[in-house]
Amino acid sequence: MHEPDAAIGALRERLAQAASVCVLTGAGMSAESGIPTFRDALTGLWSRFDPAQLASEAGFRADPALVWDWYAERRAGVLAAEPNPGHRALADFARRRPGVLTVVTQNVDDLHQRAGNRRAIRLHGDILRDRWLESCPRDCDPAQATPGRPPRCADCGNLLRPGVVWFGEMLPAGALEAAEVAARGCDVMLVVGTSGAVWPAAGLAALARRAGAYVAILNPADSEIDADAHLCLRGTAATLLPGLLG
Ligand code: OAD
């Protein structure tokens, strides 16, 4: 048997025996569904912008139409995409082994949910749910916003913004805490399709390892947190996950 086959077999066995499995996913998880990774999304028309310009409150306030258009393009891509065999393998595992799997995702798409993992912990929000830029004292309904780039409130003038976490913003209340509980409590953590460049999500692998979990990274390329893992499997989410979890 080749070394990678042996490693995959051993990991498969660990997953089969585990009482608790935590899977941390990043943009690479959805790449095979046709959704560009965060860094790949900054190509073509958008290559002259830096992430802080397109994914920050300051960038939005400086040019709301530009940022709205970038997110509108990404939102259309999410709506057109379908879960890939990796998302489905995770959802099948959760169905077969109730209570064992916790998915923690940095992705703002809804592909884990559409595959059947409705309880995935979303660290970076939801691109399909807009919210007001300023908190609204009158509790105006974002669904009633007047269409525009971006839509705005006819009463207050408040702007809609994408419901994602931007650079420099807090994670949704309770999400990081729930993710840390899952990381500390798991027997095996799989880290799938993340560059490990964005914190605090990137710290979850080391947290799991310190707490005694076996940590495996699934990624076709190096990541910044490879040193935190016991095993790095070089492959894609849709090719590796069905074999590991099936
Ligand atoms: P990145 O775009 O930084 O990294 C994507 C990772 O996926 C890279 O390590 C690729 O090698 C890997 N990859 C590519 N194709 C893959 C495939 N088919 N299967 C598995 N892996 C693959 O995305 P994230 O690490 O998710 O935050 O970035 C983290 C955060 O940075 C994002 O959530 C976003 C951004 O700022 C917010 O929007 C707040």
Boltz pocket constraint, residues with backbone or C-beta under 6 A from the ligand:
constraints:
  - pocket:
      binder: B
      contacts: [[A, 25], [A, 26], [A, 27], [A, 28], [A, 29], [A, 31], [A, 32], [A, 37], [A, 38], [A, 39], [A, 40], [A, 55], [A, 106], [A, 107], [A, 108], [A, 124], [A, 164], [A, 165], [A, 166], [A, 167], [A, 192], [A, 193], [A, 194], [A, 195], [A, 196], [A, 197], [A, 198], [A, 218], [A, 219], [A, 220], [A, 221], [A, 222], [A, 223], [A, 235], [A, 236], [A, 237], [A, 238]]
      max_distance: 6.0
